[in-house]
Amino acid sequence: AARISPLKDDKYKQVFGADLSTLKGKNVAAIFKNKFGLNALPTQFDDLMKTVIKNASAKYNAGGTDVNSILREAEELANQQIATALQGGK
C-alpha cells in the first residue's frame, strides 16, 4: 500500500508509488495537485447531531423507509434539538 508522506520535500512526491506495479503508467503527480481545505471546527451541537445521524443511518439500514423521508425526519429532529439546546435545555 502507498501512503503519502507528510514531509513537504518534492523528492518524496517524485518517488511516491515508484515500487508499485499498480501505479506504473499512471499520472501519480495528479495526487499532489489538489489543495485540501481545513476541517470544520467543532460546535456545541456536534454530539447531538452524531446521535441523530447514527439513528437515521440505522433506520435506513433496517429498510422499509425511503432515504428522503429519513433525511427529512432527521433534519426536523436535528432542528428541534438545536432549538432546545439554544433555549438552555438539553
C-alpha positions in Angstrom: 0.0 0.0 0.0 1.2 3.5 -0.7 1.0 6.3 1.8 1.6 9.9 1.1 4.4 11.3 3.2 3.6 14.2 5.5 7.1 15.6 4.6 6.9 18.6 2.3 10.1 18.0 0.2 9.4 17.4 -3.5 11.7 14.4 -3.6 9.2 12.4 -1.6 6.5 13.2 -4.1 8.6 12.2 -7.1 9.3 8.7 -5.7 5.7 8.1 -4.4 4.5 4.7 -5.7 7.6 4.0 -7.7 7.8 0.4 -6.4 4.1 -0.4 -7.0 3.2 -2.1 -10.2 -0.4 -0.9 -10.0 0.7 2.7 -10.3 3.0 2.1 -13.3 2.0 4.3 -16.2 -0.5 6.3 -14.0 -0.4 10.1 -13.5 0.7 9.8 -9.9 1.7 13.5 -9.9 -2.1 14.4 -10.0 -2.4 13.2 -6.4 -0.4 16.2 -5.3 -2.2 18.8 -7.3 -5.2 19.3 -5.0 -5.1 21.6 -2.0 -7.4 20.4 0.7 -9.4 22.8 2.9 -9.3 22.8 6.7 -11.7 20.6 8.6 -14.8 22.3 10.1 -14.4 23.5 13.6 -16.4 21.5 16.2 -19.6 23.1 17.5 -21.6 22.7 20.7 -24.2 20.7 18.6 -21.8 18.0 17.2 -22.7 15.4 19.8 -26.4 15.9 19.3 -26.1 15.6 15.5 -23.9 12.5 15.7 -26.7 10.8 17.5 -29.3 12.0 15.0 -27.2 10.8 12.1 -26.4 7.5 13.7 -30.1 6.8 14.4 -31.1 7.9 10.8 -28.4 5.6 9.4 -29.6 2.6 11.4 -33.2 3.3 10.3 -32.2 3.4 6.7 -30.2 0.2 7.0 -33.1 -1.6 8.6 -35.1 -0.8 5.4 -38.7 0.0 4.9 -38.4 3.7 4.7 -37.0 5.7 1.7 -33.9 7.8 2.2 -35.7 11.1 1.5 -38.1 10.5 4.3 -35.4 9.5 6.7 -33.3 12.6 5.9 -36.4 14.9 6.3 -37.2 13.3 9.7 -33.5 13.6 10.8 -33.4 17.3 9.8 -36.6 18.0 11.7 -35.3 16.2 14.8 -31.9 18.0 14.5 -33.6 21.4 14.2 -35.8 20.6 17.3 -32.7 19.5 19.3 -30.7 22.6 18.3 -33.6 24.9 19.2 -34.0 23.2 22.6 -30.2 23.5 23.3 -30.2 27.2 22.3 -33.0 27.8 24.8 -30.9 26.3 27.6 -32.3 22.8 27.8 -30.9 19.5 26.6 
